[in-house]
Amino acid sequence: MSNAQSAGIMTWSAEQCEHMRRALEVAEKGRGQVRPNPLVGCVLVKDGEVIAEGWHDHLGGLHAEQMAIHDAEEKGHNTNGAIAYVTLEPCNHFGRTPPCTEALLWAGISEVFVAHGDPNPLVRGNGVSVLAEAGITVNSGLLEQEAAEQMREFLHWCENRRPYVTVKVAIDANGSVDDLAEDSGRFTSTECLEKVHGLRKDCCAILVGANTVIRDNPALTVRLVETERQPLRVVIDPNNRIHPDSKILNDEFSTRHLKDDFRGLDSMLDMLGDLEIQRLMVEGGPTTINHFLEQNLVDEFILVQSSVIHTKPVNTDFDLSNFTNMKQTNWGSEVVKVFTR
C-alpha cells in the first residue's frame, strides 16, 4: 500500500483520472450480461500509453484484468512494468475463474489503481493486501464515487441482500397512467420504448400486479435491444386471478407467479435477494406501485411523461416526498424524471 494512500492524502493527476474513466467506460460493455457479478473494467498503461483494455464480458468468462492482459498479449505488448487501472478491487479467490491477483502478478504489473473496494466477504481488502505484500504499489479510491454509482445495484445487494427497486411508470400530459377508451394503445414513442427495453435488460427481474396481466397480457421481455438472457418475470396474484393462457405463463422464459405463497412485499424482496436478484423493476400497475411507495421500498422512481392526452384517463397520485434527488432527461419525445434518495 502506498504511503500516500495509507495517510489518506492521495491526490490524483488528470492523466490518472482519464485512465480510470476509460476503465469505467469499458466496464459498461458487460452491462446486462454479467450479473450477479458487478461491472468491472481494466486499462493497462505503459510508458504513458494505453496498451490494452478489458472488461468482465459474461458470467463465467474472463475477468477484466485477465481480459486486459490477454488483449496486451494479442497486440504483442510486454506487460512487465505496466500500470493497471481497475474499477473494482481484484479478486484473490477461485470462483468461476482463477484469482485476478495471480494474473496481475504473473503479468509483471508494477502498480495498480483501484476505484472501489470489493464488498464481497471473499475479497474485501484481501486483493489489495496480496498485491501490496508482493511489492506492487496499490492506490485505492480513484474515482470511487463514479465506480460506486456504476455498481450501485451490486453494492446495494451486497449490503442488504435485497434487490435495488426501480419503479417505472408512464403518464400522459395530465398525469393519467392509463386510458380506458376502447381504442387506446401505447402512448409513448418508439424511441422511449427502446429505452424501456434497455432498462429491462439492465434489471434481473420485472414485477407487475395481477391487474396489469389481466388488462394488458404483457410479455415483459426484452425485445427491442439485443440481450443474451431475459429477466425473471414476477407477478403478485394472491387470489390466482390471471388467466392460465397469459403470455407470461406460456412462453419459454421464467416467471415467478406468486399466488397463495405471497407473504407480503418484505418477504418477497428477501426471497428475490436469495435468488441473487440485484435489481427489480416494478412496471405496474398503480396499486402495486403505491404499495411499494407506502412501505418505503422504492430506491428509484422513473416517471415518463408523454404529450398525449388520454380520452378516458385514470388519474393516480404517487407520493414522492421521500425522494431527495431528481434529474431530468428525455427518452425520444417524452420527458423523463428520475427520482432517487
Secondary structure, 3 states (H helix, E strand, C coil): CCHHHHHCCCCCCHHHHHHHHHHHHHHHHHCCCCCCCCCCEEEEEECCEEEEEEECCCCCCCCHHHHHHHHHHHCCCCCCCCEEEEEECCCCCCCCCCCHHHHHHHCCCCEEEEEECCCCCCCCCHHHHHHHHCCCEEEECCCHHHHHHHCHHHHHHHHHCCCEEEEEEEECCCCEEEECCCCCCCCCCHHHHHHHHHHHHCCCEEEEEHHHHHHHCCCCCCCCCCCCCCCEEEEECCCCCCCCCCHHHCCCCCEEEECCCCCCHHHHHHHHHHCCCCEEEEEECHHHHHHHHHCCCCCEEEEEECCCCCCCEEECCCCCCCCCEEEEEEECCEEEEEEEC
